[in-house]
Amino acid sequence: SSSSSSSSLISPGDSSPLPAADLMSSSTKSSRASTISYQPTTTPLYKILEIGVGPGPNMELYRRAAGKSSFSGDMIEVTGLDANVNMEPYASKAAQLSGVPFRFVLGDAEKLPFPDESFEAVVG
């Protein structure tokens, strides 16, 4: 299992990261998820996973948070995980309108389909 020091939990409306448990242990990985859409970006330095992204209401928050930090919009990437494929067009549109590089992944939050330490922050 990986160290939890590289992951943070950002509460909606709060730009300060809080320590988070390691949500990406090997027991939570699954190959059942599939990527629905992806906007390629330059190599992001700060990757965010939003579990239960829904229609993407936090996209503007991510853009503003990137603007207030040393990260520019090109240096973040949001991966939205949701079990409902119908949320993909809404989340993708919200990300596009906010200028946030985004990919939607269809999957189960209890069986994360990502390798350990794939993200710098996890929002849930």
C-alpha positions as CSV (number, residue, x, y, z in Angstrom):
1,S,0.0,0.0,0.0
2,S,1.2,3.5,-0.7
3,S,1.8,6.3,1.7
4,S,-1.1,8.7,2.3
5,S,1.2,11.7,2.5
6,S,1.0,12.3,-1.3
7,S,-2.8,12.4,-1.3
8,S,-5.0,15.3,-0.1
9,L,-8.7,15.7,0.3
10,I,-10.1,19.1,-0.8
11,S,-13.5,19.9,0.6
12,P,-15.8,21.8,-1.8
13,G,-15.5,25.5,-1.0
14,D,-12.2,25.0,0.8
15,S,-8.9,25.5,-1.1
16,S,-6.7,24.1,1.7
17,P,-5.8,20.4,1.3
18,L,-6.5,18.1,4.3
19,P,-4.7,14.8,4.9
20,A,-6.6,11.9,3.4
21,A,-6.5,8.1,3.9
22,D,-4.9,6.2,1.0
23,L,-8.0,5.4,-1.1
24,M,-6.0,3.7,-3.8
25,S,-4.7,0.5,-2.2
26,S,-4.3,-2.6,-4.3
27,S,-7.4,-4.1,-2.9
28,T,-9.5,-1.3,-4.3
29,K,-8.3,-1.5,-7.9
30,S,-10.6,-2.9,-10.6
31,S,-10.4,-3.4,-14.4
32,R,-14.2,-3.0,-14.8
33,A,-14.1,0.7,-15.4
34,S,-13.8,2.2,-18.8
35,T,-12.8,5.7,-20.0
36,I,-15.7,7.5,-21.7
37,S,-14.1,10.7,-22.9
38,Y,-10.8,12.5,-22.6
39,Q,-9.4,15.9,-23.5
40,P,-5.6,15.6,-24.0
41,T,-3.5,18.2,-22.2
42,T,0.1,19.0,-21.6
43,T,1.6,16.9,-18.9
44,P,-0.2,18.0,-15.8
45,L,1.7,18.5,-12.6
46,Y,-1.3,18.2,-10.3
47,K,-3.8,15.4,-10.9
48,I,-7.2,15.5,-9.1
49,L,-9.6,12.6,-8.7
50,E,-13.2,13.4,-8.0
51,I,-15.2,10.4,-6.9
52,G,-18.8,10.8,-7.8
53,V,-18.2,13.7,-10.2
54,G,-21.9,13.8,-11.2
55,P,-22.6,16.7,-13.6
56,G,-19.3,18.4,-12.7
57,P,-20.4,21.2,-10.3
58,N,-16.8,21.6,-8.9
59,M,-15.1,22.3,-12.2
60,E,-15.1,26.1,-11.7
61,L,-13.7,25.6,-8.2
62,Y,-10.8,23.6,-9.6
63,R,-10.1,26.4,-12.1
64,R,-10.2,29.1,-9.5
65,A,-8.0,27.1,-7.1
66,A,-5.4,26.6,-9.8
67,G,-5.5,30.3,-10.5
68,K,-4.8,31.1,-6.9
69,S,-1.9,28.7,-6.6
70,S,1.3,28.2,-8.5
71,F,-0.6,25.8,-10.9
72,S,-2.0,27.3,-14.1
73,G,-5.0,25.7,-15.8
74,D,-2.7,23.8,-18.0
75,M,-0.9,22.2,-15.0
76,I,-4.0,20.5,-13.5
77,E,-6.1,17.6,-14.7
78,V,-9.3,16.4,-13.2
79,T,-10.4,12.7,-13.5
80,G,-14.1,12.3,-12.7
81,L,-15.2,8.9,-11.6
82,D,-18.9,8.1,-11.6
83,A,-21.0,5.0,-11.7
84,N,-23.6,6.7,-13.9
85,V,-22.6,7.0,-17.5
86,N,-25.3,9.6,-18.1
87,M,-23.2,12.2,-16.1
88,E,-20.4,12.1,-18.7
89,P,-21.8,14.8,-21.1
90,Y,-22.7,17.1,-18.2
91,A,-19.3,16.8,-16.4
92,S,-17.4,17.1,-19.7
93,K,-19.4,20.3,-20.6
94,A,-18.8,21.8,-17.2
95,A,-15.1,21.1,-17.5
96,Q,-15.0,22.6,-21.0
97,L,-16.8,25.8,-19.9
98,S,-14.4,26.1,-17.0
99,G,-11.3,25.4,-19.1
100,V,-10.3,22.4,-16.9
101,P,-8.6,19.4,-18.6
102,F,-10.8,16.5,-17.8
103,R,-11.5,12.9,-18.4
104,F,-14.5,10.9,-17.3
105,V,-14.1,7.3,-16.1
106,L,-17.1,5.0,-15.6
107,G,-16.4,3.0,-12.4
108,D,-17.1,2.0,-8.9
109,A,-15.7,4.1,-6.0
110,E,-15.1,1.0,-3.9
111,K,-13.0,-0.6,-6.7
112,L,-10.8,2.3,-8.0
113,P,-9.4,1.5,-11.4
114,F,-6.1,3.5,-10.9
115,P,-2.6,2.5,-9.8
116,D,-1.5,3.6,-6.3
117,E,-0.3,7.3,-6.1
118,S,-2.0,8.3,-9.4
119,F,-3.4,11.6,-8.0
120,E,-2.2,14.4,-5.8
121,A,-5.7,15.1,-4.4
122,V,-8.9,13.1,-4.0
123,V,-12.3,14.8,-3.7
124,G,-15.3,12.7,-2.7
